[in-house]
């Protein structure tokens, strides 16, 4: 079995926070991976996502204050309500789904694609990639891809958010071989920890800046309840919601990371 090596990131002003979101089962404890490093490679360049895009012309993020709302760990039954809200608000987001949940909610994955959202891979069951062999990581990724492609009819899935946002040489290598750009974040409201709608809203709105990637989890009812005001408050500040491919464009490249 291959022993993954954890990369040590170079120093920089704003290090990427480590995702500590739990899997769908709220009773499941997860180990705190904060002692491990995350990839902070700033020289990223991706390929466009394969997913459906809105019919309207893509926003010009060189002129607009673009931000990307990303949603991890679903879908769950409540995701349908979230999609209703996004349709009402006229915004598009990027979902990073777990394969086991995608299998259970094929109709929701299909709807995500049909309504112009981007669907990325977040592994099958949210394991600790940095402790796994390349073959085990690849199985998590390809099994999840299969469910996304089955529901959407797409030819490929080009975005991967590794569980906990943790990077290693092995994770990067497998991502490159599987044609996946790695997507991290810079705004983390810790909604898994603060199961309070008002706190989640305040944490997101206060930390968001131009070109931010916002991490949230639709598995929590308190987070689902926060989305409407998050959208309203950030739009009132002049921000435009876009998908990850719209925000990063050609910077998305297999095995490279963006945030």
N, C-alpha and C positions, 0 to 999 in steps of 0.2 A: 504493500500500500504506500502510495506516495505521501510524503509529509509536506503539507503546504507550508510555505514560508511567509510570515507576515511582514509586509513592507513597512518601513518606518518613514513617515512622510517628512518632507523638508519643512522647515519652519516657515510660517507665513502669518500675516496679520489676523486672518479670520479662519481658523481651522474648522473643518466640517464636523458637526456634532455627530455622535454615534446614535443610530436608531436603536431604540429599545422597545419597539412596538411588539406586543405579544401576538401570538397566533390567534385565530378566531375564538378558541375556547377561553373565555375570560378567567377560568379557574386555573389555567396552566401557568406555572411559574417559568420564567426564562432567566437564564444566567445573564448577569450584567457584563457585557463585552467591552466596557469602557476602557479597560486596561490595554485593549488592542488598538492598533492604529488604523486610520482610514486613509484611503487614497486621496491625495490632494493635488494630483497632477493637473496643472492649469492649462497645459498645452493640448487641448482636446479638439478634435475635428471629426463630426459624424456624418453618416449617410442618412438621408431622409427616411422617416419611418414609412412602413408599408401601409399603415392604417389609413382608414378613410379620413378625409379632411373636409371641413365645411365648404359648401359650394361658393361662398363669398371669398373674395380675394384675401389671402393671408395678410394679417396685420404687418405693418412695417415697423419692426422693433428698433430700427435705427432712429426713428423719429418718435415713437410712442414709448410710454413707460410700461413695458411689458413685464408680466410676471406669470409663472406657471404654477397652478395648483395641482398637486399630485396626491393620489389617494391609494393607500396600501392595504393589503391583507384580505380584501373581499374577493368576489362579491358576496354579500349576504342578502337576506330578504329585504332589509331596509335600503339597499342600494337603489332599488326601483324608485323610492321616494326622492333620493338624491338626484337621480336622472330627471325626474319630473321638475325639480327645482332648477337644475342647470338649463333645461329646455326653456323654462319660463324666463330665466335671466338672460338667456341667449349667449351662454359661455360654453367653452369647450375645455376639458381638462385631460389629464393623463392618469389612467388607472394602472397600478402595478398589482396584478392579481396573483393569488395563490392557485396553483393547479387544481388542488383538491376542491376548492370552492368554485373554480371555473367549471369543473366537471358537474357539480351539483346545480349550477345556475347558468346553463348554456344560453337560456333565453335572455338573461341580463347581459351577458358578454356580447351576444348578437346585437342587442339594442344599443350598447355602448358604441359599437362600430357604425351602426346605421345612423346614429345621431351625431356623428362627427368627432367622437372622442378617440383618444389614442389608448390602446391597451398594450401594456408592457408586461414582462415576465418578472415575478417576484419569488420564484422557486415553487416547488410542489407543496411543501408543508413548513416552510420557514426554519430550516435547520441552520446550524452554525457552519457555514461554508469553509471557514478557515481551519476547521478541524477535519475536513473531509478530503478524500482522494479526488483526483481529476475525474475519474470515471463516475464516482458518486455524485459529484457536482453536475456533471454533464447529464446524468439521468434525471436529476431534479429539473434541469432546464428543459430538456427535450420533452419530458412528460407534460410539462406545463404548456409548452409551445403547441403540442398536439391538441390540447383542449381549446386553446385560443383559436387556432387555425380552423378547427372543426366548427366552431361557432360563427366565426367571421367570414370564412371563405378566403382569407388572405393567403398569400404565398409564403410569407415569412413574418417573424416577429423580430424587430431589430433593437428593442430596448430591454435592458435588464437592470433591476435594482436588487443587488445582493442583500440577503437578510441582514438586518442590523447595520447596513451600509458598510460592512467590513470588507477590506480588500486584502488580497495576498497575491503573490506571484502566480499561484495556481489558479485563483479566481480570474485574474486578468488573462491568463493564457487560454483558459477554457472559453471565456467570453469572446476572445478574438477568434478562436476556431469556430465558434457557433454564430459568428456574425453579429455580436451584440455590443452596442455601446452601453457603458455603465453610467447610470444616472443617480447622483447623490442629491444633496439639498443644502440650503443654508438657513432655512427657517424651520425650526422644530418647536411647536407649541407644547410638546410632551403631553399630548391629549390622552395617551395611554395611562399617564400618571395622574393628571388633573382631570378627573371625570366631571368637569364642571363647564357648562356651555359658556358662561361669561368669561371664565379664565381662558378658555381656548380662543375665544374671539379676541380678547385683549392681547394675548401672547402673539397671535398671528399678525394682527394689525400693527402692533408696536415694532415688530422686528422686520417687517417686509420693506424691501427697497427695490429700486428698479433692477430688473433681471433676476429677481429672487426666484428660487425654487422652494415651494412651500410643501412640507411634509404633513400629511394628516392620515387618519384611519377611519374609514366609514363603518368599521365593525362596532364602533361605540355610538350609542344613541345620542350621547351628549355632544359628540362631534357632528353628527348629522344635523342636530338642531342648531349648530353654530354656523353652518355654511351660508345661510341666507344673509345674516348680518356681516359676515366676513366679506362676502361679495359686495354688498352695498357700501360698506365702509371703505373698502379699498378702491372701488370705482369712484367714490366721492373724492378720493385723494388723487384721482386722475390715472389710476392704473388700468391697464388692459390685460384681460386674462387670455392666455394663449396656451397651446400645447407645447410639450417638450421639443418636438421637431420644429415648431414655429419659432421657438425661442432660440434654439441653437443651430438650426439649419445644417450647413455642411460641416459643422464642428463635430457632429456625431460620427464616430468611427469605431469599428469593432475593437474591443479590448482597451479603449480609452475611456476616461471618465469626464463627466461634466457635472457642474453643480451651480 
